[in-house]
Amino acid sequence: MVMLNEPRLDIATIHRIVQQIQQQVGRVIVGKDDVVELMLVALLCEGHILLEDVPGTGKTTLAKTLARSIGCEFNRIQFTPDLLPSDITGVNVFNQRDNVFEFRPGPVMAQLVLADEINRAGPRTQSALLEAMEERQVTVDGVTRALPYPFLVMATQNPIELDGTFPLPEAQVDRFLMRVKMGYPARDEERQILRRFRTENPLETVDAVISADDIRAASQICRQVHIHQAVEDYLLDLVRASREQHDIELGVSPRGSLALYRASQALAAIHGRDYVIPDDMKYLAVPVLQHRLALSADARLHRRTTGEVLAKLIEQTTVPVEESWGKALAQRT
């Protein structure tokens, strides 16, 4: 195991660590650099990801590979209609020998949790996981237990099969930092996958390059990344426009504004910058904001998607020119 031994972290070190993690993940995952980058943004923001894609596109492999590269414990929960909240959080079992109740932790007591097909479980079970995501703790029989750090949930749902599912309500989907689609690989990428997995499992070659303490420190540094007022105004203009757009019935909430704010800080740090530029927010706007919108009846009637409406909104929102924030950054440096 290759671990980082840095006396202190800074932006340059975070950039180098991320490159090392991407190299480790790249030993297994082919052609999903953008998805890996978004997952690392979520990790540094202490957020969670909703992966919406068809089965077989590598979601489980990606989660396992990321967990191994950051030295975290991984658990997978297969959501089914008969899954109970206690199956996730854990349960107290009576020990007849010692005449005491013992807590048996559920699979959520891990650092990286893959909640597979979350929309297959009932609302109570979904809420149990979402509560753990928000509070970062579970309560069983009146006893509250903190979840380990870092705690990242990757929840998946199949957008094609709707039979026997319980769609997540808008208020619960809003708890996820991002909604991401992996998509099918390109032809050459699929050829690489076939050859890479032909004789062995490359997951065994992945090494950890960072510790939990370093992740916590990196997360704190990301929150210190500078956002100039002009760039901040761009964010506010974008979310305000979502609340006034006729194609959108429910615009971006303040939680969504904060999510985009922090995600852009993490992305800037990943790219080795101690300041945010408008392109950071433009790049992150769709994965961070699209699941926080509710389209109007007219937009749904014309079969528009939230991604399309949001992309048009981004195009219509004025981007601050570099002169408005570049000089202030030059003075800081």
C-alpha positions in Angstrom: 0.0 0.0 0.0 1.4 3.4 -1.1 0.3 6.0 1.5 0.8 9.7 1.4 3.2 11.0 4.2 2.8 14.8 4.0 3.4 17.0 7.0 0.7 19.4 5.6 -1.5 19.5 2.6 -1.9 22.4 0.1 -3.5 22.9 -3.2 -0.5 21.6 -5.2 -0.4 18.4 -3.0 -4.2 17.9 -3.5 -3.7 18.1 -7.3 -0.9 15.6 -7.1 -2.9 13.2 -4.9 -5.9 13.4 -7.3 -3.6 12.5 -10.2 -2.3 9.5 -8.3 -5.9 8.4 -7.5 -6.9 8.8 -11.2 -3.9 6.7 -12.2 -4.9 3.9 -9.9 -8.5 4.0 -11.0 -7.3 4.1 -14.6 -5.7 0.6 -14.1 -9.3 -0.8 -14.0 -11.7 1.7 -15.4 -11.5 2.6 -19.1 -12.6 6.0 -20.5 -14.6 7.4 -17.6 -12.2 10.2 -16.5 -15.0 12.7 -16.2 -17.1 10.4 -13.9 -14.0 9.7 -11.7 -13.3 13.4 -11.4 -16.9 14.1 -10.4 -16.7 11.3 -7.8 -13.6 12.9 -6.3 -15.3 16.3 -6.2 -18.1 14.6 -4.2 -15.6 13.0 -1.9 -13.8 16.3 -1.2 -17.2 18.0 -0.7 -18.4 15.3 1.7 -21.3 14.7 -0.6 -23.0 11.8 -2.3 -23.7 10.7 -5.9 -26.7 9.3 -7.6 -25.7 7.2 -10.6 -28.5 6.7 -13.1 -27.7 4.2 -15.8 -28.6 0.8 -17.1 -27.0 -2.4 -15.6 -23.6 -3.5 -16.7 -21.9 -0.2 -17.3 -19.3 -0.7 -14.5 -20.9 1.2 -11.6 -20.0 -1.5 -9.0 -16.5 -1.9 -10.4 -15.9 1.9 -10.3 -17.1 2.1 -6.7 -14.8 -0.8 -5.6 -11.8 0.7 -7.5 -12.3 4.1 -5.9 -12.6 2.7 -2.4 -9.5 0.6 -2.9 -7.5 3.6 -4.2 -8.4 5.8 -1.2 -7.9 3.0 1.3 -11.6 2.9 2.4 -13.9 0.1 3.5 -16.4 -0.8 0.9 -19.9 -2.3 1.3 -22.6 -3.0 -1.3 -26.3 -3.0 -0.5 -28.7 -4.6 -3.0 -32.0 -2.8 -2.5 -35.1 -5.1 -2.9 -38.7 -4.5 -2.0 -38.4 -6.7 1.2 -35.4 -4.8 2.5 -36.0 -3.3 6.0 -34.4 -0.2 7.5 -32.7 -2.4 10.1 -31.1 -4.4 7.3 -29.2 -1.2 6.5 -28.5 0.5 9.8 -27.9 -2.6 11.9 -29.7 -4.4 14.8 -29.3 -5.3 18.4 -29.1 -9.0 19.0 -29.4 -10.6 22.5 -26.4 -12.6 23.6 -27.7 -15.4 25.8 -24.2 -16.3 27.1 -23.4 -12.8 28.4 -27.1 -11.8 29.0 -26.6 -8.5 27.0 -27.7 -7.0 23.7 -25.0 -6.7 21.2 -25.1 -4.3 18.2 -24.5 -5.9 14.8 -23.7 -3.1 12.4 -25.4 -2.9 9.1 -23.7 -2.5 5.8 -24.1 1.3 5.9 -21.4 1.4 8.6 -18.7 1.6 5.9 -16.7 4.4 4.3 -17.9 3.9 0.7 -21.4 2.4 0.3 -22.9 1.3 -3.0 -26.7 1.4 -2.7 -27.6 -0.6 -5.7 -31.0 0.1 -7.3 -32.2 2.3 -4.4 -35.6 2.8 -6.1 -36.4 -0.9 -5.6 -36.8 -0.6 -1.8 -39.8 0.9 0.0 -39.9 4.6 1.1 -39.1 3.7 4.8 -35.9 1.9 3.8 -34.9 4.7 1.4 -35.5 7.2 4.1 -33.2 5.2 6.5 -30.3 5.5 4.1 -31.0 9.1 3.2 -31.1 10.0 6.9 -27.7 8.4 7.4 -26.4 10.3 4.5 -27.6 13.6 5.9 -26.8 13.1 9.6 -23.8 10.8 9.1 -25.0 8.7 12.0 -27.5 5.9 12.7 -29.8 5.5 15.6 -30.8 2.0 16.7 -33.0 1.4 19.8 -32.3 4.9 21.0 -28.5 4.7 20.7 -26.8 6.9 18.1 -23.6 5.8 16.4 -21.5 7.9 14.2 -20.6 6.7 10.7 -16.9 6.4 9.7 -15.1 9.1 7.9 -15.1 9.6 5.0 -18.6 8.5 4.2 -19.6 8.5 0.6 -22.8 6.9 -0.8 -23.1 6.0 -4.4 -26.7 5.1 -5.1 -27.8 3.7 -8.4 -31.1 3.5 -10.1 -32.2 2.0 -13.4 -34.0 4.7 -15.5 -35.5 2.1 -17.9 -37.2 -0.4 -15.6 -40.0 1.2 -13.6 -42.0 -2.0 -12.7 -41.8 -2.7 -8.9 -39.9 0.5 -8.1 -40.5 3.4 -5.7 -39.2 6.6 -7.3 -37.3 8.9 -4.9 -39.3 12.0 -4.1 -37.9 15.3 -5.2 -37.0 16.3 -1.6 -35.0 13.1 -1.1 -33.2 13.3 -4.5 -32.1 16.8 -3.5 -29.9 15.2 -0.8 -27.5 14.0 -3.4 -24.7 16.3 -4.4 -24.7 15.1 -8.0 -26.6 13.0 -10.4 -24.3 11.4 -13.0 -24.7 9.1 -16.0 -21.8 6.8 -17.0 -23.0 5.8 -20.4 -21.7 3.1 -22.7 -18.0 3.0 -23.6 -16.8 3.9 -27.1 -15.8 1.0 -29.4 -12.1 1.3 -28.7 -12.7 1.7 -25.0 -14.8 -1.5 -24.9 -12.0 -3.4 -26.7 -9.6 -2.3 -24.0 -12.1 -3.6 -21.4 -12.3 -7.0 -23.1 -8.5 -7.3 -23.2 -7.9 -5.9 -19.7 -10.3 -8.4 -18.0 -9.4 -11.3 -20.3 -6.9 -13.1 -18.0 -7.1 -11.4 -14.6 -8.9 -8.9 -12.4 -6.9 -5.6 -12.6 -8.6 -4.5 -9.3 -6.0 -6.5 -7.4 -3.3 -4.2 -8.7 -4.8 -1.0 -7.2 -3.0 0.6 -4.3 -4.3 3.2 -1.7 -2.6 6.6 -2.1 -4.3 8.6 0.6 -5.6 8.1 4.2 -8.8 9.2 5.8 -7.0 11.9 7.8 -5.6 13.3 4.5 -9.1 13.3 2.9 -10.4 15.3 5.9 -7.6 17.8 5.6 -8.0 18.1 1.9 -11.7 18.7 2.3 -11.0 21.6 4.7 -8.5 23.1 2.3 -11.1 23.0 -0.5 -13.4 25.2 1.5 -10.7 27.9 1.6 -10.5 28.1 -2.2 -11.3 31.7 -3.2 -14.4 32.6 -5.1 -14.4 36.2 -6.4 -17.7 38.2 -6.1 -18.1 38.4 -9.9 -18.0 34.5 -10.1 -20.3 34.3 -7.0 -22.7 36.6 -8.8 -22.7 34.3 -11.8 -23.8 31.4 -9.6 -26.6 33.5 -8.0 -27.7 34.7 -11.5 -27.8 31.0 -12.6 -29.9 29.7 -9.7 -32.2 32.8 -9.8 -32.9 32.3 -13.5 -33.9 28.7 -12.7 -36.6 30.0 -10.4 -37.9 32.4 -13.1 -37.7 30.1 -16.2 -41.2 29.2 -17.6 -40.1 25.6 -18.4 -39.2 25.0 -14.7 -41.9 24.6 -12.0 -39.5 24.2 -9.1 -36.1 26.0 -9.3 -32.8 25.4 -7.6 -33.0 25.5 -3.8 -30.5 27.3 -1.5 -29.1 23.8 -0.8 -28.4 23.5 -4.5 -26.7 26.9 -4.5 -24.4 25.8 -1.7 -23.8 22.4 -3.4 -22.6 24.1 -6.6 -20.5 26.6 -4.6 -18.6 23.9 -2.7 -18.3 21.6 -5.7 -16.7 24.4 -7.7 -14.2 24.9 -4.9 -13.3 21.2 -4.9 -13.0 21.1 -8.7 -10.6 24.1 -8.7 -8.4 22.4 -6.0 -8.4 19.2 -8.1 -7.1 21.2 -11.0 -4.4 22.8 -8.9 -6.0 26.3 -8.5 -6.8 28.2 -5.3 -9.5 30.1 -7.0 -12.7 29.3 -8.9 -13.3 30.3 -12.5 -16.8 30.5 -14.2 -15.9 27.4 -16.3 -15.8 25.4 -13.1 -19.4 26.3 -12.4 -20.5 25.8 -16.0 -18.9 22.3 -16.0 -20.6 21.3 -12.7 -24.0 23.0 -13.2 -25.7 20.0 -14.9 -24.6 17.2 -12.6 -25.1 19.3 -9.5 -28.4 21.0 -10.4 -30.3 18.9 -12.9 -31.9 16.6 -10.3 -33.0 19.6 -8.2 -35.3 21.0 -10.9 -38.9 20.1 -11.5 -40.1 20.8 -15.1 -43.4 22.5 -15.8 -46.3 20.6 -17.3 -45.7 22.2 -20.7 -42.0 21.2 -20.7 -43.0 17.6 -19.8 -45.6 17.6 -22.5 -43.0 18.5 -25.1 -40.7 15.8 -23.7 -38.0 18.2 -22.6 -35.4 16.9 -20.1 -34.0 18.8 -17.1 -30.6 18.5 -18.7 -31.7 20.2 -21.9 -33.5 23.0 -20.0 -30.6 23.6 -17.7 -28.1 23.6 -20.6 -30.2 26.3 -22.3 -30.4 28.2 -19.1 -26.6 28.1 -18.7 -26.2 29.3 -22.3 -28.5 32.3 -21.7 -26.8 33.4 -18.4 -24.1 36.0 -18.9 -20.7 34.8 -17.9 -18.4 37.3 -16.2 -15.5 38.4 -18.3 -12.0 37.7 -16.9 -11.3 41.4 -16.4 -13.9 41.5 -13.7 -12.2 38.9 -11.5 -8.8 38.3 -13.1 -7.2 41.5 -11.7 -8.3 40.8 -8.2 -6.7 37.3 -8.5 -3.5 38.8 -9.8 -3.4 41.1 -6.8 -3.9 38.1 -4.4 -0.9 36.3 -5.9 
